[in-house]
């Protein structure tokens, strides 16, 4: 079903399709963002490959998914500002927990990203653009994300640009001690 939807969406240049994925190898986390080939960007997020983000060892794969959604939304916002035309932005994720978390602004793991996404969505609306996030089964994301897989694996081994500790990581580490 998603494959057919993606083909239909990809036919119209107004649609910006992005796929995100988070990964944890060992205890090291990274995120990847892939943007459909109909969109180009001067900011280093190539439409034919994508971009990866090393996140370190005090994060969870859940955090990487959320961060990937944020990066895709920020890229879309910059794209919409640059081209000044109506766009429909689609962000696809295979993580149901991350997909469900970005909607409410309630306190807890992921709240910061939910708030950022709410602001980005509002700004996109002023540009006459819409932001839609959608959950897609992992098997349907693979054809789009496979281009990132090798670089994602390498990314998790690079040191992150900033060091952060997530609430979800702290919950996991503290749970066995309680």
C-alpha positions, 0 to 999 in steps of 0.5 A: 500500500505504501509503495503505491502511495509513494509512487503517486506522491512522487509524481507531483513536484509539490510533494517532499517525501522524507524517510527517517530511521534510527539505529543502535549498534552496541550502545551507540546510536545514530539517525539517518534521513533520506529525501526523495529525488525530486527535491534538491538542497544546497545544505548538504542533505543530498536528495540521492543519498541523505544525511546521517547523524551520530548521537553517542551512547547515552541515547536510545534508538527511539531518540534517534527516530525522534531526532531524525523526524526533527531533522527531516522537518527542519530540512523541509522548512528550509526548503520551503523558505528557499523555494517560496512555493506550496509544498506538502511535506511527508515524513515517514518513520517505521517507529510507532512509538516515535510516531505517536510521541510527536503529537502530544506536547506532554512532559516526558521523553521526546517532549522537546522534539514535539515542541520543536515540531509544533513550531516548525509545523506552524511556520510551514503553515504560514508558508502555505506548506503542510507537514504530514507524518506517517508510520510505515512498516519497516519492510516498506521503508527498506528500499528507500533507506538502504542507501543510508544503511552503510553510511548509518553504520559508519555514522554510529561509530563517529563521535557525535557533534554534541553530547546529550543524555536522553530521558529514555536512556536514563529510564532504561539505565535506572530501571534495573536498579529499582 
